Amino acid sequence: NMKITLEDDMSRAEAVLAMRREAMRGGRASGPVHQRVGFGYDSHRLVEGRKLFLGGREIPHDRGLLGHSDADVLLHAIGDALLGAAGAGDLGRLFPDDDPAWKDISSTVLLETIRSVAAEKGDTVHSVDATVVLERPRLRPHIDSMEETIARLLCVEKERVSVKATTNEGMGCIGRGEGIAAFAVVSMRGNEDEDTCM
Ligand code: MG
């Protein structure tokens, strides 16, 4: 804690805060910073008569993912990974699928909410790596805009967000095009915790 009385104290406090912010962004660490990693997985069924949303973008396709929200499987996997890293439960606990409040809601809203829950605990997203598994449509033309959208939602530089796509080589239900799955790893940074064993 710093005592702030004079104008000079204020600028010193601002300098300390700026150093801490820099440390949390991964620059020169001026104090102890912890890093946590979370993992997320999700899958949804592809059906006719639904729009396809992936990574917060609408993707042109003849079918879309079935779910209580917009069923954006990629944002759900990232959201679960973020909650895992923050030790804040899971997507189903935060947004129950029998709650009408989340019916047809854009998953971008869910991800923004999760990010602010983590931020309240003092954790900021450091990096995101995700893989979408699907046979069709081809995602390559949309990867850039998905990464951009995810980076914006999580307040992180685009260079720290990676979205990859692969097919399942025709094997199993994903291979038959019955649905889409996504895996994600999120790393987060925050102030060092007290050692609970001390
Ligand atoms: Mg889901």
Boltz pocket constraint, residues with backbone or C-beta under 6 A from the ligand:
constraints:
  - pocket:
      binder: B
      contacts: [[A, 42], [A, 43], [A, 44], [A, 67], [A, 71], [A, 72], [A, 73], [A, 76]]
      max_distance: 6.0
